[in-house]
Structure formats: structure tokens, C-alpha cells
């Protein structure tokens, strides 16, 4: 696995940085903001369904 990541880092350095920046949430509670919009688009088909999405872990300061 480590060799595969190293090869990807050499081939695609912008997509697989060696020292990536820490990931931060877009906003605490964003899932609750997005859920109503997802339910509105549910009528467009299964690709827009949130049924298979896990509920994110809430991070508090």
C-alpha cells in the first residue's frame, strides 16, 4: 500500500501531496443544512439519494 501511494505521489503530486494540509470541516452542522436540499432533489433519482450516506461525526471545539 505504501508503495502504491508513493507512486501516485510521484505521478500526481498535486492530487497526492506528501504532506497534505490538515482537513477541517466546512462547518459544524453542515449536514443538517444540506439534508433539506437533498430531500428536495430526491425526486430526481437514486443517484441523489442520501439514504446510503453515513451521518458525519460532529466535531466540537
C-alpha positions in Angstrom: 0.0 0.0 0.0 2.8 2.4 0.9 4.5 1.8 -2.4 1.3 2.5 -4.3 0.8 5.8 -2.5 4.4 6.8 -3.2 3.9 6.0 -6.9 0.7 8.1 -7.0 2.6 10.9 -5.2 5.3 10.9 -7.9 2.9 10.7 -10.8 0.2 13.1 -9.5 1.9 15.4 -6.9 -1.0 17.9 -6.7 -3.6 15.2 -6.1 -1.5 13.2 -3.6 0.8 15.6 -1.7 3.4 14.2 0.6 2.5 16.5 3.5 -1.2 17.4 3.0 -2.8 20.2 4.9 -4.9 19.2 7.9 -8.6 18.6 7.0 -11.1 20.8 8.6 -14.9 20.6 8.5 -16.7 23.0 6.2 -19.0 24.0 9.0 -20.1 22.3 12.2 -23.7 21.2 11.5 -23.4 21.4 7.7 -25.1 18.0 7.3 -28.3 19.5 8.9 -28.1 22.4 6.4 -27.7 20.1 3.4 -30.3 17.5 4.3 -33.4 19.5 3.4 -31.9 20.3 -0.1 -31.1 16.6 -0.6 -34.6 15.6 0.3 -35.9 18.1 -2.4 -33.7 16.6 -5.1 -34.6 13.0 -4.1 -37.3 13.0 -6.8 -34.5 13.3 -9.4 -33.5 9.7 -8.9 -31.4 7.3 -6.8 -28.1 9.0 -7.6 -29.3 11.9 -5.5 -30.5 9.9 -2.5 -28.9 10.4 0.9 -30.1 7.0 2.1 -26.6 5.5 1.7 -24.7 8.4 3.2 -23.5 7.9 6.8 -24.2 10.7 9.2 -20.9 12.6 9.8 -19.2 12.8 13.2 -19.8 16.2 14.8 -16.6 17.9 15.9 -16.7 20.4 18.7 -14.1 22.8 19.9 
